[in-house]
């Protein structure tokens, strides 16, 4: 590796910023690590974050969900699937793929979110 990476943060530039903040904070129930009037950083795990930024106040425009997949490994895909379904999120049934069980859903801007659990060998 060319250099050591200590922390990761994926930033999603959004047209519908308030809706995106509400989705990640209230629906997915992610913890806010940092917040200002146009940017919110959510903590996924110890050194992993996803942020939403209002494209009207940023130097980069949103991708409108084109070509982006957030991939998150979860401990229990069945529990995650059931909880997403209970929140009325359109989530695909768990299917086997690449030695894992995988589900997909989208955030309000169309960014695909993949959740997966490694199958026991």
Beta strands, then each sheet from edge to edge (+ up, - down):
strand 1: 8-14
strand 2: 31-36
strand 3: 39-45
strand 4: 48-54
strand 5: 69-73
strand 6: 95-97
strand 7: 100-106
strand 8: 112-118
sheet 1: 1+ 4+ 3- 2+
sheet 2: 5+ 8+ 7- 6+
end
